[in-house]
Amino acid sequence: MNGTARHSLLSPPPLCSLRREQTGGDAAQLNGLAPVSRHSPFALLHSTLLLLVCLCSVSLLAAAEKSTVAWNDCHRQKPEWYAGEEAIRIADNVLLYQRSSGGWPKNIDMARLLDDAQKDTLRKDKQKTDSTLDNNATHTQIRYLAKVYEATRIERFKTGFIRAIDYLLAAQYPGGGWPQFYPLRGGYSNHVTFNDGAMIGAMGVLGDVARREPPFAPVDQQRCRRAEEAVEKGIECILRLQIVVDGKRTAWCAQHDEKTGEPRPARSYEKASISGAESVGVVRFLMGLDDPSPRIVEAVESAVAWFEQAKIPGIRQAKVPDPAMPRGFDHVIVEDPTAVPIWARFYEIGSNRPIFCSRDGIIRRRLAEISPERRTGYAWYGYWPATLLSKDYPAWRK
């Protein structure tokens, strides 16, 4: 909406006051700016109209300040939406948030409305080194820009996602894995990271690029070949990192050493372990490969067998209101013979027992033994492999 139109909608229309005729009676007529008695019924009408205009103005302003779609929903729109003004506005936001490295920071609502000062700040932030694959960052922005380019053929969006593909290729380790952050920041973020779908998100994009799947058909052949090589190296890395216990392949840790491949911890409460959550995304990726090799089939079969072994029957996690707790509730494990199987987030390598941890880093065996802050502030139990076992794996076997 242009400035003129906005003003005409939000400004109250001129209201004529009413004046009694001097001839007597209550008859009134519209006549310029003559004053109106506050006791007059016409004064009440005047006030009501003004109130309605003000309410409408507030509603229009509130609507104008709010994006029509959330960033998390931007990838689930109808194809024609990506050619519209809102999609283009959000794509320009995505370009503003893109760092000079080619990647993006995490945990940002890319669909929010930005004023000129915020845009200037983002331009100044281009050199920040916070580009990451964590929490669905970077690979989701690549897919979004590619969709908008496919619908609009606006060249700046193609330039943006091509730069980001180059970022993914540059971030890959020689051994085939991806760190959580690139450029590297040190600490656990340097490890090969499956946590929160980091490495699998990168490989999913590059796999689509390699096959020139829509919306990546415009990518040049050289980059497609490089993407294919990167995916092949990534698959070898996945197969190599699968944790072996007593001669049997199990699943994966949330992060592995970038040099030795050994399972590694992350934050103080995230121990080196077999992951009941992150391993699901790895298996789904392997099952999505065309013509899987015997090694890939073995990796999938072994992981599925481990999921079956690791499931926990007869309990469920309940969210119980508790005003004394930091968040006003507690997570309690309840025995329930009718409960569907559940999985722990982390399993001890060797014993296959669930492990839990507070920020003190001390391993506990029961959820109730860790601090209330961590007990209610982290996903220690879940049903991550349930659909994989009941639907995806049987369909893959056929």
C-alpha positions in Angstrom: 0.0 0.0 0.0 1.4 3.4 -0.9 1.6 6.3 1.5 -1.3 8.2 0.0 -3.7 5.2 0.1 -2.6 4.3 3.7 -3.3 7.9 4.8 -6.8 7.9 3.2 -7.7 4.7 4.9 -6.4 5.6 8.4 -7.4 9.3 8.6 -10.9 10.0 9.9 -13.4 11.4 7.4 -14.5 15.1 7.9 -17.5 15.2 10.1 -20.0 18.1 9.9 -21.4 19.3 13.1 -25.0 19.9 13.5 -26.8 23.2 14.3 -30.3 23.7 15.4 -32.5 25.8 13.3 -33.2 29.2 14.8 -36.9 28.7 14.0 -37.3 26.4 17.0 -38.0 22.7 17.5 -35.4 19.9 17.5 -35.0 19.9 13.7 -31.3 20.0 12.8 -29.3 20.4 9.6 -25.7 19.9 8.5 -24.1 23.3 8.4 -20.3 23.6 8.4 -18.6 23.8 11.8 -21.4 25.0 14.0 -21.1 23.7 17.6 -23.3 20.9 18.8 -24.7 20.6 22.3 -23.2 17.6 24.2 -26.7 16.7 25.2 -27.9 16.5 21.6 -28.5 13.0 20.1 -26.5 14.2 17.1 -23.5 14.7 19.4 -23.8 11.1 20.5 -23.8 10.0 16.9 -20.8 12.1 16.2 -18.9 10.5 19.1 -19.8 7.1 18.1 -18.6 7.6 14.6 -15.3 9.0 15.8 -14.9 5.9 18.1 -15.5 3.5 15.2 -13.0 5.4 13.0 -10.4 5.2 15.7 -11.0 1.5 16.3 -10.7 0.8 12.6 -7.5 2.8 12.4 -5.9 0.8 15.2 -6.9 -2.5 13.6 -5.5 -1.5 10.3 -2.2 -0.3 11.9 -1.9 -3.6 13.8 -2.5 -5.6 10.7 0.1 -3.6 8.8 2.7 -4.3 11.5 2.3 -8.1 11.4 3.5 -10.4 8.7 0.8 -12.5 7.1 2.8 -15.8 7.4 5.3 -17.2 9.9 8.7 -18.2 8.8 8.1 -21.8 9.8 5.1 -21.9 7.4 6.9 -20.3 4.5 7.9 -23.7 3.1 4.4 -25.1 3.1 2.6 -22.6 0.8 0.9 -23.3 -2.5 3.2 -22.9 -5.5 1.5 -19.7 -6.7 2.2 -18.0 -3.4 5.9 -17.9 -4.0 5.4 -15.4 -6.9 3.5 -13.0 -4.7 4.5 -9.8 -3.0 4.7 -11.3 0.5 6.9 -14.1 -0.6 9.3 -11.7 -2.4 9.3 -9.4 0.7 10.4 -12.3 2.9 12.9 -13.5 0.3 14.5 -10.1 0.5 14.6 -10.4 4.3 16.4 -13.7 3.9 19.0 -12.0 1.7 19.5 -9.3 4.3 20.1 -12.0 7.0 22.6 -13.9 4.8 26.1 -13.5 6.0 29.1 -12.9 3.8 30.1 -16.6 4.3 26.9 -17.6 2.5 25.1 -19.1 5.4 22.6 -17.8 8.0 22.4 -17.5 11.8 19.8 -19.5 13.7 16.6 -18.9 15.6 15.4 -15.9 13.6 11.9 -15.2 12.2 12.9 -14.3 8.7 9.3 -13.3 7.8 9.1 -10.4 10.3 8.5 -6.9 9.0 11.8 -4.9 9.1 12.1 -1.1 9.3 14.9 0.8 7.7 17.0 0.9 10.8 16.8 -2.8 11.2 17.7 -3.3 7.6 20.7 -1.0 8.0 21.8 -3.1 11.0 21.6 -6.3 9.1 23.7 -4.9 6.3 26.4 -4.0 8.9 26.2 -7.5 10.4 27.1 -9.2 7.1 30.7 -10.1 8.4 29.5 -11.9 11.5 30.7 -15.5 11.8 27.5 -17.0 13.2 26.5 -19.0 10.1 25.2 -22.4 11.2 23.3 -25.6 10.3 21.9 -25.8 13.8 18.1 -25.6 14.4 17.3 -25.9 10.7 19.4 -22.8 9.7 20.8 -22.3 6.3 19.4 -25.3 4.5 15.8 -24.0 5.0 16.8 -20.6 3.7 18.4 -22.2 0.6 15.2 -24.0 -0.2 13.1 -20.9 0.3 15.1 -18.7 -2.0 15.2 -21.4 -4.6 11.3 -21.7 -4.5 10.9 -17.9 -4.9 13.4 -17.8 -7.7 11.6 -20.7 -9.5 8.3 -18.7 -9.2 9.7 -15.2 -10.0 13.0 -15.6 -11.9 14.3 -12.6 -9.9 18.0 -13.0 -10.3 19.1 -11.8 -6.8 17.3 -14.8 -5.2 19.2 -17.2 -7.4 22.5 -15.5 -6.6 21.6 -15.9 -2.9 20.9 -19.6 -2.9 23.9 -20.4 -5.2 26.2 -18.6 -2.7 24.6 -20.7 0.1 25.2 -24.0 -1.8 28.9 -22.9 -2.1 28.8 -22.4 1.6 27.7 -25.9 2.2 30.4 -27.3 -0.1 33.0 -25.2 1.7 31.9 -26.2 5.2 32.2 -30.0 4.6 35.2 -31.7 6.3 37.5 -33.8 4.1 36.2 -36.8 6.0 32.6 -36.1 4.7 31.0 -34.6 7.8 29.7 -31.1 8.6 30.3 -29.0 11.7 27.5 -27.2 13.5 29.0 -23.8 12.7 31.1 -22.6 9.8 33.4 -20.7 9.9 34.5 -22.9 12.8 34.1 -21.5 16.3 35.9 -24.1 18.4 34.5 -26.4 21.1 31.9 -29.0 20.5 30.4 -27.1 17.6 33.4 -28.3 15.5 32.3 -31.9 15.8 30.5 -33.6 13.0 26.9 -32.8 14.0 23.8 -34.8 13.6 22.1 -32.9 16.4 18.9 -31.0 15.3 19.3 -32.4 11.8 22.4 -30.3 11.0 24.3 -32.6 8.7 21.2 -34.3 7.3 19.7 -31.0 6.4 22.8 -30.0 4.4 23.0 -33.4 2.7 19.3 -33.2 1.8 19.7 -30.0 -0.1 22.9 -31.1 -1.8 21.2 -34.4 -2.8 18.4 -32.4 -4.5 21.0 -30.1 -6.2 22.9 -33.1 -7.5 19.8 -34.6 -9.0 18.6 -31.1 -10.2 15.3 -31.7 -8.4 12.9 -28.7 -8.5 13.5 -26.0 -7.5 17.2 -26.6 -8.1 17.1 -27.2 -11.9 18.8 -23.8 -12.6 22.0 -24.9 -10.8 25.0 -25.3 -13.2 26.4 -28.7 -14.0 29.7 -28.1 -12.2 28.0 -27.4 -8.9 25.7 -30.3 -9.4 28.7 -32.6 -9.7 30.4 -31.1 -6.7 27.1 -31.6 -4.7 27.0 -35.2 -5.8 30.5 -35.8 -4.7 29.8 -34.1 -1.3 26.8 -36.4 -0.7 28.8 -39.5 -1.5 31.5 -38.4 1.0 28.7 -37.7 3.5 27.2 -41.1 3.1 30.6 -42.7 3.7 31.0 -40.6 6.8 27.6 -41.7 8.1 28.4 -45.4 7.6 31.8 -45.0 9.2 30.4 -43.3 12.3 27.6 -45.8 13.1 28.4 -47.0 16.6 29.4 -50.6 17.0 28.8 -52.4 20.3 29.9 -56.0 20.8 30.4 -56.4 17.1 26.9 -55.1 16.2 26.0 -51.8 14.6 23.6 -49.7 16.5 22.9 -46.0 15.7 24.7 -42.6 16.0 25.7 -40.1 18.6 24.4 -36.6 18.3 27.9 -35.5 17.4 31.2 -37.3 16.5 34.8 -36.2 16.6 35.7 -34.6 13.4 39.0 -36.4 13.2 38.6 -39.7 14.9 34.9 -40.3 14.5 34.4 -41.2 18.1 31.1 -40.2 19.9 31.6 -36.9 21.6 29.6 -34.8 24.2 28.2 -31.3 23.5 26.8 -29.2 26.4 27.4 -30.4 29.9 24.1 -32.4 30.0 24.6 -33.9 26.5 26.9 -36.8 27.0 28.6 -39.1 24.4 25.9 -41.6 23.9 23.6 -43.3 21.3 20.9 -40.9 20.3 17.3 -42.1 20.2 16.3 -38.9 18.5 18.9 -37.7 16.0 19.5 -41.2 14.7 16.0 -41.2 13.2 16.8 -38.5 10.7 20.0 -40.3 9.7 18.1 -43.5 9.0 15.4 -41.7 7.0 18.0 -40.1 4.9 19.6 -43.5 4.1 16.2 -45.0 3.3 15.6 -42.2 0.8 18.6 -43.0 -1.3 18.0 -44.7 -4.7 19.5 -48.1 -5.2 21.1 -48.4 -1.8 24.3 -50.4 -1.5 24.5 -53.5 0.7 26.4 -51.4 3.3 23.6 -48.8 3.4 20.9 -51.6 3.7 22.9 -53.1 6.6 23.2 -49.7 8.3 19.5 -49.2 8.1 18.6 -52.7 9.3 21.0 -52.5 12.2 19.7 -49.1 13.3 16.1 -50.4 13.1 17.0 -53.4 15.2 18.6 -51.1 17.8 15.5 -48.9 17.9 13.4 -52.0 18.6 15.8 -53.0 21.3 15.9 -49.5 22.9 12.1 -48.9 23.1 10.7 -48.7 26.6 7.3 -50.2 27.2 5.0 -49.6 30.1 5.7 -46.0 30.9 4.7 -42.5 29.7 5.8 -39.0 30.5 3.2 -36.8 32.2 3.2 -33.0 32.4 1.9 -32.3 35.9 1.0 -28.7 37.0 3.2 -27.7 39.9 3.3 -24.0 41.0 6.5 -24.7 43.0 8.5 -25.6 39.9 10.4 -23.0 37.8 8.1 -23.4 34.8 4.9 -24.1 36.8 4.9 -27.8 35.9 6.9 -31.0 36.3 7.7 -33.9 34.0 6.9 -37.2 35.8 7.3 -40.7 34.5 4.2 -42.7 35.1 3.9 -46.5 35.0 1.2 -47.5 32.5 0.9 -51.0 31.0 -1.3 -49.6 28.2 1.2 -46.9 27.1 2.8 -47.1 23.7 6.6 -47.6 23.6 8.7 -44.5 24.3 12.4 -43.8 23.7 15.0 -41.9 25.7 17.0 -39.1 24.1 20.4 -40.6 25.2 21.5 -44.2 25.8 24.7 -45.2 27.5 27.1 -46.9 25.0 27.5 -50.5 26.1 24.7 -50.9 28.6 22.1 -49.3 26.4 20.5 -47.8 29.5 18.9 -44.3 29.3 20.9 -41.5 30.8 19.9 -38.1 32.2 22.0 -35.1 33.3 21.7 -31.7 34.9 24.0 -28.9 34.1 26.5 -30.3 36.7 27.4 -33.0 34.1 26.7 -35.9 36.5 25.0 -38.9 34.8 21.8 -40.0 36.5 19.6 -43.1 35.8 16.2 -41.6 36.3 14.6 -38.4 35.1 13.4 -37.6 38.6 17.0 -37.4 39.8 18.1 -34.4 37.7 17.4 -30.7 38.4 13.9 -29.3 37.9 15.3 -26.8 35.4 16.7 -29.5 33.1 13.9 -32.0 33.8 11.3 -29.6 32.3 13.6 -27.7 29.9 14.8 -30.5 27.6 13.3 -33.4 25.6 14.6 -36.4 27.5 11.9 -38.8 26.3 10.0 -38.9 23.0 8.4 -41.0 20.2 10.9 -40.1 17.5 11.3 -43.6 15.9 7.6 -44.6 16.2 6.5 -43.6 12.7 9.8 -44.8 11.2 9.2 -48.3 12.6 5.5 -48.5 12.0 5.3 -47.0 8.5 8.5 -45.8 6.9 10.6 -48.9 7.4 8.0 -51.4 6.3 7.3 -49.4 3.1 11.1 -49.2 2.4 11.4 -53.0 2.8 8.8 -53.5 0.1 
